Amino acid sequence: MKRFRRRGRQYQAVMEEFEVGLMLSLCGQLVDLLSPEVAGPDPEEDPESYDPYGPGFEDSDFEDLIHLASERPTGASETADDGHDDPFAKWEQELDPHRPPAQRPTDPVLLRLFPDAYRDDPAASEEFRRYTESDQRVRKVEEALVVLGCLEASERGHQPVRVQPDQVQAWLRTLTALRLVVAERLGITAETPDGDPEAVLPQARDFILEVYDWLAYVQESLLAAL
């Protein structure tokens, strides 16, 4: 990958076909992970089929470099217009006392993306999650779709990847989310900055570490171009 550079009002980077495919795959998997309709099985009901890393992030996804990309929507989010553009409707929805509680994620990847707001107060964390997590999921999906659109417009790296000024924050936040997902996959935490050697299969670990470092490079490159 050649670093992001400013070209007029937009930012451009040259990515190899494999790099575009890798990013397409990761962003597509992030969208699937955040979509309620693809939530995994309940670990208490079906412990054998439960994947602690959530749908879309199997070891095979990181090992198989041939079929990385899949067709994704190129436009804006397909979320129906249900009054999100009306601030009063949004406030009414957020302040609705009958709004159902949001369940604390059992998937550690989702918990990494949506951590408890108050570590020492489960009740306050549940209340905060109730009013924020749904909107945060929608925003993350919409931002990932922006990145997907930019990547697909590059025609698999045959054209530069172009990011418009109003798309920069979506890129930066999506790259942060992807790094958190991969960090959880590797067992990287504040206590274990080098990761957990037992977190993933040995044959996949080196590649996933390279992906983690590469995502940091992409993010740093875009930040430096601003």
TORDREN-588816 format. One record per residue: residue number from 1; residue in three letters; x, y, z of N, C-alpha, C in turn. Coordinates in nm, 2 decimals, always signed. Layout:
<rs>
(r NUM, "ALA", (X, Y, Z), (X, Y, Z), (X, Y, Z)) ...
</rs>
This chain:
<rs>
(r 1, "MET", (+0.08, -0.12, +0.00), (+0.00, +0.00, +0.00), (+0.09, +0.12, +0.00)) (r 2, "LYS", (+0.05, +0.22, -0.09), (+0.12, +0.35, -0.08), (+0.03, +0.44, +0.00)) (r 3, "ARG", (+0.10, +0.52, +0.09), (+0.03, +0.60, +0.19), (-0.08, +0.69, +0.13)) (r 4, "PHE", (-0.17, +0.73, +0.22), (-0.27, +0.83, +0.18), (-0.20, +0.96, +0.16)) (r 5, "ARG", (-0.24, +1.03, +0.05), (-0.20, +1.16, +0.02), (-0.32, +1.25, -0.01)) (r 6, "ARG", (-0.30, +1.38, +0.01), (-0.41, +1.47, -0.02), (-0.40, +1.50, -0.17)) (r 7, "ARG", (-0.51, +1.49, -0.24), (-0.52, +1.52, -0.38), (-0.64, +1.62, -0.40)) (r 8, "GLY", (-0.61, +1.75, -0.40), (-0.72, +1.84, -0.41), (-0.79, +1.84, -0.27)) (r 9, "ARG", (-0.92, +1.82, -0.27), (-1.00, +1.81, -0.15), (-1.01, +1.67, -0.09)) (r 10, "GLN", (-0.97, +1.57, -0.17), (-0.99, +1.43, -0.12), (-0.85, +1.37, -0.09)) (r 11, "TYR", (-0.86, +1.25, -0.03), (-0.74, +1.18, +0.01), (-0.74, +1.05, -0.07)) (r 12, "GLN", (-0.62, +1.01, -0.12), (-0.61, +0.90, -0.20), (-0.50, +0.81, -0.15)) (r 13, "ALA", (-0.52, +0.68, -0.16), (-0.41, +0.58, -0.13), (-0.42, +0.47, -0.24)) (r 14, "VAL", (-0.31, +0.42, -0.27), (-0.30, +0.31, -0.37), (-0.28, +0.18, -0.29)) (r 15, "MET", (-0.38, +0.09, -0.31), (-0.38, -0.04, -0.24), (-0.37, -0.15, -0.34)) (r 16, "GLU", (-0.30, -0.26, -0.31), (-0.30, -0.38, -0.39), (-0.43, -0.45, -0.39)) (r 17, "GLU", (-0.46, -0.53, -0.49), (-0.58, -0.60, -0.50), (-0.61, -0.68, -0.37)) (r 18, "PHE", (-0.51, -0.75, -0.32), (-0.52, -0.83, -0.20), (-0.56, -0.74, -0.08)) (r 19, "GLU", (-0.50, -0.62, -0.07), (-0.53, -0.53, +0.04), (-0.67, -0.48, +0.04)) (r 20, "VAL", (-0.72, -0.45, -0.08), (-0.86, -0.41, -0.10), (-0.95, -0.52, -0.06)) (r 21, "GLY", (-0.92, -0.64, -0.11), (-1.00, -0.76, -0.07), (-1.00, -0.79, +0.08)) (r 22, "LEU", (-0.89, -0.77, +0.14), (-0.88, -0.80, +0.28), (-0.97, -0.70, +0.36)) (r 23, "MET", (-0.96, -0.57, +0.32), (-1.04, -0.47, +0.39), (-1.19, -0.49, +0.36)) (r 24, "LEU", (-1.22, -0.52, +0.24), (-1.36, -0.55, +0.21), (-1.42, -0.66, +0.30)) (r 25, "SER", (-1.34, -0.77, +0.31), (-1.38, -0.88, +0.39), (-1.40, -0.84, +0.54)) (r 26, "LEU", (-1.30, -0.77, +0.59), (-1.31, -0.73, +0.73), (-1.43, -0.64, +0.76)) (r 27, "CYS", (-1.45, -0.54, +0.67), (-1.56, -0.45, +0.69), (-1.69, -0.52, +0.67)) (r 28, "GLY", (-1.70, -0.61, +0.58), (-1.82, -0.69, +0.56), (-1.86, -0.78, +0.68)) (r 29, "GLN", (-1.75, -0.84, +0.74), (-1.77, -0.92, +0.86), (-1.81, -0.83, +0.98)) (r 30, "LEU", (-1.76, -0.71, +0.98), (-1.80, -0.62, +1.09), (-1.95, -0.58, +1.08)) (r 31, "VAL", (-1.99, -0.56, +0.96), (-2.14, -0.53, +0.94), (-2.22, -0.65, +0.98)) (r 32, "ASP", (-2.18, -0.77, +0.94), (-2.25, -0.89, +0.98), (-2.25, -0.90, +1.14)) (r 33, "LEU", (-2.14, -0.88, +1.20), (-2.13, -0.89, +1.34), (-2.22, -0.79, +1.42)) (r 34, "LEU", (-2.24, -0.67, +1.36), (-2.32, -0.57, +1.43), (-2.47, -0.58, +1.39)) (r 35, "SER", (-2.50, -0.67, +1.30), (-2.64, -0.68, +1.25), (-2.72, -0.77, +1.35)) (r 36, "PRO", (-2.83, -0.73, +1.41), (-2.90, -0.81, +1.51), (-2.95, -0.94, +1.45)) (r 37, "GLU", (-2.98, -0.94, +1.32), (-3.04, -1.06, +1.26), (-2.94, -1.17, +1.24)) (r 38, "VAL", (-2.81, -1.15, +1.26), (-2.72, -1.26, +1.25), (-2.65, -1.29, +1.38)) (r 39, "ALA", (-2.72, -1.25, +1.49), (-2.67, -1.28, +1.62), (-2.65, -1.43, +1.64)) (r 40, "GLY", (-2.54, -1.47, +1.70), (-2.51, -1.61, +1.72), (-2.59, -1.68, +1.82)) (r 41, "PRO", (-2.58, -1.81, +1.84), (-2.66, -1.88, +1.94), (-2.63, -1.84, +2.08)) (r 42, "ASP", (-2.73, -1.86, +2.16), (-2.71, -1.84, +2.31), (-2.61, -1.94, +2.36)) (r 43, "PRO", (-2.50, -1.90, +2.43), (-2.40, -1.99, +2.48), (-2.46, -2.08, +2.59)) (r 44, "GLU", (-2.57, -2.04, +2.66), (-2.63, -2.12, +2.76), (-2.71, -2.23, +2.70)) (r 45, "GLU", (-2.78, -2.20, +2.59), (-2.87, -2.29, +2.52), (-2.79, -2.39, +2.43)) (r 46, "ASP", (-2.69, -2.34, +2.37), (-2.61, -2.43, +2.27), (-2.47, -2.40, +2.29)) (r 47, "PRO", (-2.40, -2.45, +2.40), (-2.26, -2.41, +2.42), (-2.17, -2.47, +2.32)) (r 48, "GLU", (-2.20, -2.58, +2.25), (-2.11, -2.64, +2.16), (-2.10, -2.56, +2.03)) (r 49, "SER", (-2.20, -2.50, +1.99), (-2.20, -2.42, +1.86), (-2.16, -2.28, +1.89)) (r 50, "TYR", (-2.15, -2.24, +2.01), (-2.12, -2.09, +2.04), (-1.98, -2.06, +2.00)) (r 51, "ASP", (-1.96, -1.96, +1.93), (-1.83, -1.90, +1.89), (-1.80, -1.78, +1.97)) (r 52, "PRO", (-1.70, -1.78, +2.06), (-1.67, -1.67, +2.15), (-1.63, -1.55, +2.08)) (r 53, "TYR", (-1.59, -1.56, +1.95), (-1.55, -1.45, +1.87), (-1.66, -1.39, +1.78)) (r 54, "GLY", (-1.77, -1.45, +1.78), (-1.89, -1.40, +1.71), (-1.89, -1.44, +1.57)) (r 55, "PRO", (-2.00, -1.42, +1.50), (-2.02, -1.46, +1.36), (-1.92, -1.38, +1.27)) (r 56, "GLY", (-1.87, -1.45, +1.17), (-1.79, -1.38, +1.07), (-1.65, -1.36, +1.09)) (r 57, "PHE", (-1.60, -1.41, +1.21), (-1.46, -1.40, +1.24), (-1.40, -1.54, +1.27)) (r 58, "GLU", (-1.41, -1.63, +1.18), (-1.36, -1.77, +1.20), (-1.21, -1.76, +1.16)) (r 59, "ASP", (-1.13, -1.87, +1.21), (-0.99, -1.88, +1.18), (-0.98, -1.89, +1.03)) (r 60, "SER", (-1.07, -1.96, +0.96), (-1.06, -1.98, +0.82), (-1.07, -1.85, +0.74)) (r 61, "ASP", (-1.14, -1.75, +0.80), (-1.15, -1.62, +0.73), (-1.02, -1.55, +0.72)) (r 62, "PHE", (-0.93, -1.57, +0.82), (-0.80, -1.51, +0.82), (-0.70, -1.59, +0.74)) (r 63, "GLU", (-0.72, -1.72, +0.73), (-0.62, -1.81, +0.66), (-0.65, -1.81, +0.51)) (r 64, "ASP", (-0.77, -1.81, +0.47), (-0.80, -1.82, +0.33), (-0.79, -1.68, +0.26)) (r 65, "LEU", (-0.69, -1.66, +0.19), (-0.67, -1.53, +0.13), (-0.72, -1.52, -0.02)) (r 66, "ILE", (-0.78, -1.63, -0.07), (-0.83, -1.63, -0.20), (-0.97, -1.57, -0.21)) (r 67, "HIS", (-1.06, -1.61, -0.12), (-1.20, -1.57, -0.13), (-1.23, -1.46, -0.02)) (r 68, "LEU", (-1.15, -1.36, -0.01), (-1.16, -1.26, +0.09), (-1.28, -1.17, +0.08)) (r 69, "ALA", (-1.31, -1.13, -0.05), (-1.41, -1.02, -0.07), (-1.55, -1.08, -0.11)) (r 70, "SER", (-1.65, -1.01, -0.07), (-1.79, -1.05, -0.11), (-1.86, -0.93, -0.16)) (r 71, "GLU", (-1.97, -0.95, -0.23), (-2.04, -0.83, -0.28), (-2.11, -0.76, -0.16)) (r 72, "ARG", (-2.09, -0.63, -0.15), (-2.16, -0.55, -0.05), (-2.23, -0.43, -0.11)) (r 73, "PRO", (-2.33, -0.37, -0.04), (-2.39, -0.25, -0.10), (-2.29, -0.14, -0.11)) (r 74, "THR", (-2.30, -0.06, -0.22), (-2.20, +0.04, -0.24), (-2.26, +0.18, -0.20)) (r 75, "GLY", (-2.39, +0.19, -0.17), (-2.45, +0.31, -0.14), (-2.45, +0.33, +0.01)) (r 76, "ALA", (-2.54, +0.42, +0.05), (-2.56, +0.45, +0.20), (-2.63, +0.33, +0.26)) (r 77, "SER", (-2.64, +0.34, +0.39), (-2.71, +0.24, +0.47), (-2.85, +0.21, +0.42)) (r 78, "GLU", (-2.89, +0.08, +0.42), (-3.03, +0.05, +0.38), (-3.13, +0.06, +0.49)) (r 79, "THR", (-3.08, +0.12, +0.60), (-3.18, +0.13, +0.71), (-3.29, +0.22, +0.67)) (r 80, "ALA", (-3.41, +0.18, +0.70), (-3.53, +0.26, +0.66), (-3.54, +0.39, +0.73)) (r 81, "ASP", (-3.60, +0.49, +0.67), (-3.61, +0.62, +0.73), (-3.73, +0.61, +0.83)) (r 82, "ASP", (-3.70, +0.61, +0.96), (-3.80, +0.59, +1.06), (-3.80, +0.71, +1.15)) (r 83, "GLY", (-3.76, +0.83, +1.10), (-3.77, +0.95, +1.18), (-3.63, +0.98, +1.24)) (r 84, "HIS", (-3.52, +0.92, +1.20), (-3.39, +0.95, +1.25), (-3.35, +1.09, +1.22)) (r 85, "ASP", (-3.41, +1.15, +1.11), (-3.37, +1.29, +1.07), (-3.44, +1.39, +1.16)) (r 86, "ASP", (-3.54, +1.35, +1.23), (-3.62, +1.44, +1.31), (-3.56, +1.43, +1.45)) (r 87, "PRO", (-3.50, +1.54, +1.50), (-3.44, +1.54, +1.64), (-3.54, +1.51, +1.75)) (r 88, "PHE", (-3.66, +1.57, +1.73), (-3.76, +1.55, +1.83), (-3.81, +1.41, +1.84)) (r 89, "ALA", (-3.82, +1.34, +1.72), (-3.86, +1.20, +1.72), (-3.75, +1.12, +1.78)) (r 90, "LYS", (-3.63, +1.15, +1.76), (-3.51, +1.08, +1.81), (-3.51, +1.09, +1.96)) (r 91, "TRP", (-3.53, +1.21, +2.01), (-3.53, +1.24, +2.16), (-3.64, +1.16, +2.22)) (r 92, "GLU", (-3.76, +1.16, +2.16), (-3.87, +1.09, +2.22), (-3.84, +0.94, +2.23)) (r 93, "GLN", (-3.78, +0.89, +2.12), (-3.75, +0.75, +2.12), (-3.64, +0.71, +2.23)) (r 94, "GLU", (-3.54, +0.80, +2.24), (-3.44, +0.77, +2.34), (-3.48, +0.79, +2.48)) (r 95, "LEU", (-3.58, +0.87, +2.51), (-3.63, +0.90, +2.64), (-3.75, +0.81, +2.68)) (r 96, "ASP", (-3.79, +0.73, +2.59), (-3.91, +0.64, +2.61), (-3.88, +0.55, +2.73)) (r 97, "PRO", (-3.96, +0.57, +2.84), (-3.94, +0.48, +2.96), (-3.97, +0.33, +2.93)) (r 98, "HIS", (-4.04, +0.31, +2.82), (-4.08, +0.17, +2.79), (-3.99, +0.10, +2.69)) (r 99, "ARG", (-3.88, +0.17, +2.66), (-3.78, +0.12, +2.57), (-3.72, -0.01, +2.63)) (r 100, "PRO", (-3.72, -0.12, +2.56), (-3.67, -0.25, +2.62), (-3.52, -0.24, +2.65)) (r 101, "PRO", (-3.48, -0.31, +2.76), (-3.34, -0.30, +2.80), (-3.25, -0.37, +2.70)) (r 102, "ALA", (-3.13, -0.32, +2.69), (-3.03, -0.38, +2.60), (-2.95, -0.49, +2.68)) (r 103, "GLN", (-2.94, -0.61, +2.62), (-2.87, -0.71, +2.69), (-2.72, -0.69, +2.68)) (r 104, "ARG", (-2.65, -0.71, +2.79), (-2.50, -0.70, +2.79), (-2.45, -0.81, +2.70)) (r 105, "PRO", (-2.36, -0.78, +2.60), (-2.31, -0.88, +2.51), (-2.24, -0.99, +2.58)) (r 106, "THR", (-2.27, -1.12, +2.54), (-2.19, -1.23, +2.59), (-2.07, -1.26, +2.50)) (r 107, "ASP", (-2.08, -1.20, +2.37), (-1.97, -1.21, +2.28), (-1.86, -1.12, +2.32)) (r 108, "PRO", (-1.74, -1.16, +2.35), (-1.63, -1.07, +2.40), (-1.59, -0.97, +2.29)) (r 109, "VAL", (-1.61, -1.00, +2.16), (-1.58, -0.90, +2.06), (-1.68, -0.78, +2.07)) (r 110, "LEU", (-1.81, -0.81, +2.08), (-1.91, -0.71, +2.09), (-1.89, -0.63, +2.22)) (r 111, "LEU", (-1.85, -0.70, +2.33), (-1.83, -0.63, +2.45), (-1.71, -0.54, +2.44)) (r 112, "ARG", (-1.61, -0.57, +2.36), (-1.50, -0.48, +2.33), (-1.54, -0.36, +2.26)) (r 113, "LEU", (-1.63, -0.38, +2.17), (-1.68, -0.26, +2.09), (-1.78, -0.18, +2.17)) (r 114, "PHE", (-1.86, -0.24, +2.26), (-1.95, -0.17, +2.34), (-1.93, -0.20, +2.49)) (r 115, "PRO", (-1.82, -0.15, +2.55), (-1.79, -0.18, +2.69), (-1.89, -0.12, +2.78)) (r 116, "ASP", (-1.88, -0.18, +2.91), (-1.97, -0.12, +3.01), (-1.93, +0.02, +3.04)) (r 117, "ALA", (-2.03, +0.11, +3.05), (-2.00, +0.25, +3.07), (-1.95, +0.28, +3.22)) (r 118, "TYR", (-2.00, +0.19, +3.31), (-1.96, +0.21, +3.45), (-1.92, +0.07, +3.50)) (r 119, "ARG", (-1.79, +0.05, +3.52), (-1.74, -0.08, +3.55), (-1.79, -0.13, +3.69)) (r 120, "ASP", (-1.81, -0.04, +3.78), (-1.85, -0.07, +3.92), (-2.00, -0.06, +3.94)) (r 121, "ASP", (-2.07, -0.03, +3.84), (-2.22, -0.01, +3.86), (-2.29, -0.08, +3.75)) (r 122, "PRO", (-2.32, -0.21, +3.76), (-2.39, -0.28, +3.65), (-2.53, -0.22, +3.61)) (r 123, "ALA", (-2.60, -0.17, +3.71), (-2.73, -0.12, +3.69), (-2.72, +0.01, +3.60)) (r 124, "ALA", (-2.63, +0.10, +3.64), (-2.61, +0.22, +3.56), (-2.56, +0.19, +3.42)) (r 125, "SER", (-2.47, +0.08, +3.41), (-2.42, +0.04, +3.27), (-2.53, -0.01, +3.19)) (r 126, "GLU", (-2.62, -0.09, +3.25), (-2.74, -0.14, +3.18), (-2.83, -0.03, +3.13)) (r 127, "GLU", (-2.85, +0.07, +3.21), (-2.94, +0.18, +3.17), (-2.87, +0.26, +3.06)) (r 128, "PHE", (-2.74, +0.28, +3.07), (-2.67, +0.36, +2.96), (-2.68, +0.28, +2.83)) (r 129, "ARG", (-2.66, +0.15, +2.84), (-2.66, +0.06, +2.72), (-2.80, +0.06, +2.66)) (r 130, "ARG", (-2.90, +0.07, +2.74), (-3.04, +0.07, +2.69), (-3.06, +0.18, +2.60)) (r 131, "TYR", (-3.01, +0.30, +2.63), (-3.04, +0.42, +2.55), (-2.93, +0.45, +2.44)) (r 132, "THR", (-2.82, +0.38, +2.44), (-2.72, +0.41, +2.34), (-2.67, +0.31, +2.25)) (r 133, "GLU", (-2.68, +0.18, +2.29), (-2.61, +0.08, +2.21), (-2.68, +0.06, +2.07)) (r 134, "SER", (-2.81, +0.06, +2.06), (-2.88, +0.04, +1.94), (-2.83, +0.15, +1.84)) (r 135, "ASP", (-2.83, +0.28, +1.88), (-2.79, +0.38, +1.79), (-2.64, +0.37, +1.75)) (r 136, "GLN", (-2.56, +0.33, +1.85), (-2.42, +0.31, +1.82), (-2.39, +0.20, +1.72)) (r 137, "ARG", (-2.47, +0.09, +1.72), (-2.46, -0.02, +1.62), (-2.49, +0.04, +1.49)) (r 138, "VAL", (-2.61, +0.11, +1.48), (-2.65, +0.17, +1.35), (-2.54, +0.26, +1.29)) (r 139, "ARG", (-2.48, +0.34, +1.37), (-2.38, +0.43, +1.33), (-2.25, +0.36, +1.28)) (r 140, "LYS", (-2.21, +0.25, +1.35), (-2.10, +0.18, +1.31), (-2.12, +0.10, +1.18)) (r 141, "VAL", (-2.24, +0.05, +1.16), (-2.27, -0.01, +1.03), (-2.27, +0.09, +0.92)) (r 142, "GLU", (-2.33, +0.20, +0.94), (-2.33, +0.31, +0.84), (-2.19, +0.35, +0.80)) (r 143, "GLU", (-2.11, +0.36, +0.90), (-1.97, +0.40, +0.87), (-1.89, +0.30, +0.80)) (r 144, "ALA", (-1.91, +0.17, +0.84), (-1.85, +0.06, +0.76), (-1.89, +0.05, +0.62)) (r 145, "LEU", (-2.02, +0.09, +0.59), (-2.07, +0.09, +0.46), (-2.01, +0.20, +0.38)) (r 146, "VAL", (-1.97, +0.31, +0.44), (-1.90, +0.42, +0.37), (-1.77, +0.37, +0.32)) (r 147, "VAL", (-1.70, +0.30, +0.41), (-1.56, +0.24, +0.38), (-1.58, +0.14, +0.27)) (r 148, "LEU", (-1.68, +0.06, +0.28), (-1.70, -0.04, +0.17), (-1.72, +0.02, +0.04)) (r 149, "GLY", (-1.80, +0.13, +0.04), (-1.83, +0.20, -0.09), (-1.70, +0.26, -0.15)) (r 150, "CYS", (-1.61, +0.31, -0.07), (-1.49, +0.37, -0.12), (-1.40, +0.26, -0.18)) (r 151, "LEU", (-1.39, +0.15, -0.11), (-1.31, +0.03, -0.15), (-1.36, -0.02, -0.28)) (r 152, "GLU", (-1.49, -0.04, -0.29), (-1.55, -0.10, -0.41), (-1.53, -0.01, -0.53)) (r 153, "ALA", (-1.53, +0.12, -0.51), (-1.51, +0.22, -0.62), (-1.37, +0.21, -0.67)) (r 154, "SER", (-1.27, +0.15, -0.60), (-1.14, +0.14, -0.65), (-1.12, +0.03, -0.75)) (r 155, "GLU", (-1.23, -0.05, -0.77), (-1.22, -0.16, -0.87), (-1.11, -0.26, -0.84)) (r 156, "ARG", (-1.11, -0.30, -0.71), (-1.01, -0.40, -0.66), (-0.87, -0.35, -0.67)) (r 157, "GLY", (-0.85, -0.22, -0.65), (-0.72, -0.16, -0.65), (-0.67, -0.11, -0.78)) (r 158, "HIS", (-0.75, -0.13, -0.89), (-0.71, -0.08, -1.02), (-0.72, +0.07, -1.02)) (r 159, "GLN", (-0.79, +0.13, -0.93), (-0.80, +0.28, -0.92), (-0.76, +0.31, -0.77)) (r 160, "PRO", (-0.71, +0.43, -0.75), (-0.68, +0.47, -0.61), (-0.81, +0.46, -0.52)) (r 161, "VAL", (-0.78, +0.43, -0.40), (-0.89, +0.44, -0.30), (-0.91, +0.59, -0.26)) (r 162, "ARG", (-1.03, +0.64, -0.29), (-1.05, +0.79, -0.26), (-1.14, +0.81, -0.15)) (r 163, "VAL", (-1.10, +0.89, -0.06), (-1.18, +0.93, +0.06), (-1.21, +1.08, +0.06)) (r 164, "GLN", (-1.34, +1.11, +0.06), (-1.38, +1.25, +0.06), (-1.37, +1.31, +0.21)) (r 165, "PRO", (-1.36, +1.44, +0.22), (-1.34, +1.49, +0.35), (-1.45, +1.45, +0.45)) (r 166, "ASP", (-1.58, +1.44, +0.40), (-1.69, +1.41, +0.49), (-1.69, +1.26, +0.52)) (r 167, "GLN", (-1.60, +1.18, +0.46), (-1.59, +1.04, +0.49), (-1.48, +1.00, +0.58)) (r 168, "VAL", (-1.39, +1.10, +0.61), (-1.27, +1.07, +0.69), (-1.31, +1.01, +0.83)) (r 169, "GLN", (-1.40, +1.07, +0.90), (-1.43, +1.02, +1.03), (-1.49, +0.88, +1.03)) (r 170, "ALA", (-1.57, +0.85, +0.93), (-1.62, +0.71, +0.91), (-1.51, +0.61, +0.89)) (r 171, "TRP", (-1.41, +0.65, +0.81), (-1.29, +0.57, +0.80), (-1.21, +0.55, +0.93)) (r 172, "LEU", (-1.19, +0.65, +0.99), (-1.11, +0.64, +1.12), (-1.18, +0.56, +1.22)) (r 173, "ARG", (-1.31, +0.58, +1.24), (-1.38, +0.51, +1.34), (-1.39, +0.36, +1.30)) (r 174, "THR", (-1.41, +0.33, +1.17), (-1.42, +0.19, +1.13), (-1.29, +0.12, +1.15)) (r 175, "LEU", (-1.18, +0.19, +1.12), (-1.05, +0.13, +1.14), (-1.02, +0.10, +1.28)) (r 176, "THR", (-1.07, +0.19, +1.37), (-1.06, +0.17, +1.52), (-1.14, +0.05, +1.56)) (r 177, "ALA", (-1.26, +0.03, +1.51), (-1.34, -0.08, +1.54), (-1.28, -0.21, +1.49)) (r 178, "LEU", (-1.23, -0.21, +1.37), (-1.16, -0.33, +1.32), (-1.04, -0.37, +1.40)) (r 179, "ARG", (-0.96, -0.27, +1.44), (-0.85, -0.30, +1.53), (-0.89, -0.36, +1.66)) (r 180, "LEU", (-1.00, -0.31, +1.72), (-1.05, -0.36, +1.85), (-1.09, -0.51, +1.83)) (r 181, "VAL", (-1.16, -0.54, +1.72), (-1.20, -0.67, +1.69), (-1.08, -0.77, +1.68)) (r 182, "VAL", (-0.98, -0.73, +1.60), (-0.87, -0.81, +1.58), (-0.79, -0.82, +1.71)) (r 183, "ALA", (-0.78, -0.71, +1.79), (-0.71, -0.72, +1.92), (-0.78, -0.82, +2.01)) (r 184, "GLU", (-0.91, -0.82, +2.01), (-0.98, -0.92, +2.09), (-0.95, -1.06, +2.04)) (r 185, "ARG", (-0.94, -1.08, +1.91), (-0.91, -1.21, +1.85), (-0.78, -1.26, +1.90)) (r 186, "LEU", (-0.68, -1.16, +1.91), (-0.54, -1.20, +1.95), (-0.52, -1.20, +2.10)) (r 187, "GLY", (-0.62, -1.16, +2.18), (-0.61, -1.15, +2.32), (-0.52, -1.03, +2.37)) (r 188, "ILE", (-0.52, -0.92, +2.28), (-0.44, -0.81, +2.32), (-0.52, -0.72, +2.41)) (r 189, "THR", (-0.47, -0.69, +2.53), (-0.53, -0.60, +2.63), (-0.43, -0.52, +2.69)) (r 190, "ALA", (-0.47, -0.43, +2.78), (-0.37, -0.35, +2.85), (-0.28, -0.43, +2.93)) (r 191, "GLU", (-0.33, -0.54, +2.98), (-0.25, -0.63, +3.07), (-0.16, -0.73, +2.98)) (r 192, "THR", (-0.21, -0.76, +2.86), (-0.13, -0.84, +2.77), (-0.11, -0.77, +2.63)) (r 193, "PRO", (-0.02, -0.68, +2.63), (+0.00, -0.60, +2.50), (+0.05, -0.68, +2.39)) (r 194, "ASP", (+0.11, -0.79, +2.42), (+0.17, -0.88, +2.31), (+0.07, -0.99, +2.27)) (r 195, "GLY", (-0.05, -0.99, +2.33), (-0.15, -1.08, +2.30), (-0.14, -1.21, +2.38)) (r 196, "ASP", (-0.23, -1.30, +2.36), (-0.24, -1.43, +2.42), (-0.20, -1.54, +2.32)) (r 197, "PRO", (-0.09, -1.61, +2.33), (-0.05, -1.71, +2.23), (-0.15, -1.82, +2.21)) (r 198, "GLU", (-0.24, -1.84, +2.31), (-0.34, -1.94, +2.30), (-0.47, -1.89, +2.24)) (r 199, "ALA", (-0.48, -1.76, +2.21), (-0.61, -1.70, +2.17), (-0.65, -1.75, +2.03)) (r 200, "VAL", (-0.56, -1.78, +1.94), (-0.59, -1.83, +1.81), (-0.51, -1.94, +1.77)) (r 201, "LEU", (-0.54, -2.01, +1.66), (-0.46, -2.12, +1.61), (-0.32, -2.07, +1.57)) (r 202, "PRO", (-0.22, -2.15, +1.61), (-0.08, -2.10, +1.58), (-0.06, -2.07, +1.43)) (r 203, "GLN", (-0.12, -2.15, +1.34), (-0.10, -2.12, +1.20), (-0.16, -1.99, +1.15)) (r 204, "ALA", (-0.26, -1.94, +1.23), (-0.33, -1.82, +1.19), (-0.27, -1.69, +1.26)) (r 205, "ARG", (-0.20, -1.71, +1.37), (-0.16, -1.60, +1.46), (-0.07, -1.50, +1.38)) (r 206, "ASP", (+0.03, -1.55, +1.31), (+0.12, -1.45, +1.25), (+0.05, -1.37, +1.15)) (r 207, "PHE", (-0.04, -1.43, +1.07), (-0.11, -1.35, +0.97), (-0.20, -1.25, +1.04)) (r 208, "ILE", (-0.27, -1.29, +1.15), (-0.36, -1.19, +1.21), (-0.29, -1.08, +1.28)) (r 209, "LEU", (-0.17, -1.11, +1.33), (-0.08, -1.00, +1.38), (-0.04, -0.90, +1.27)) (r 210, "GLU", (-0.02, -0.95, +1.15), (+0.02, -0.87, +1.04), (-0.10, -0.78, +1.00)) (r 211, "VAL", (-0.22, -0.84, +1.00), (-0.35, -0.76, +0.98), (-0.36, -0.65, +1.08)) (r 212, "TYR", (-0.34, -0.68, +1.20), (-0.35, -0.58, +1.31), (-0.26, -0.47, +1.29)) (r 213, "ASP", (-0.13, -0.50, +1.26), (-0.03, -0.39, +1.23), (-0.07, -0.31, +1.10)) (r 214, "TRP", (-0.12, -0.38, +1.00), (-0.15, -0.31, +0.88), (-0.26, -0.22, +0.90)) (r 215, "LEU", (-0.37, -0.25, +0.97), (-0.48, -0.16, +1.00), (-0.43, -0.04, +1.07)) (r 216, "ALA", (-0.33, -0.05, +1.16), (-0.27, +0.06, +1.23), (-0.20, +0.15, +1.13)) (r 217, "TYR", (-0.13, +0.09, +1.04), (-0.06, +0.17, +0.93), (-0.16, +0.25, +0.85)) (r 218, "VAL", (-0.27, +0.18, +0.81), (-0.37, +0.25, +0.72), (-0.42, +0.37, +0.80)) (r 219, "GLN", (-0.46, +0.35, +0.93), (-0.51, +0.46, +1.01), (-0.41, +0.57, +1.03)) (r 220, "GLU", (-0.29, +0.54, +1.06), (-0.19, +0.64, +1.08), (-0.16, +0.72, +0.95)) (r 221, "SER", (-0.16, +0.64, +0.84), (-0.14, +0.71, +0.71), (-0.25, +0.81, +0.68)) (r 222, "LEU", (-0.37, +0.78, +0.70), (-0.48, +0.87, +0.68), (-0.48, +0.99, +0.77)) (r 223, "LEU", (-0.45, +0.96, +0.90), (-0.43, +1.07, +0.99), (-0.32, +1.17, +0.95)) (r 224, "ALA", (-0.21, +1.12, +0.91), (-0.09, +1.20, +0.87), (-0.13, +1.29, +0.75)) (r 225, "ALA", (-0.22, +1.24, +0.66), (-0.26, +1.31, +0.54), (-0.35, +1.43, +0.57)) (r 226, "LEU", (-0.42, +1.43, +0.69), (-0.51, +1.53, +0.72), (-0.45, +1.67, +0.73)) 
</rs>
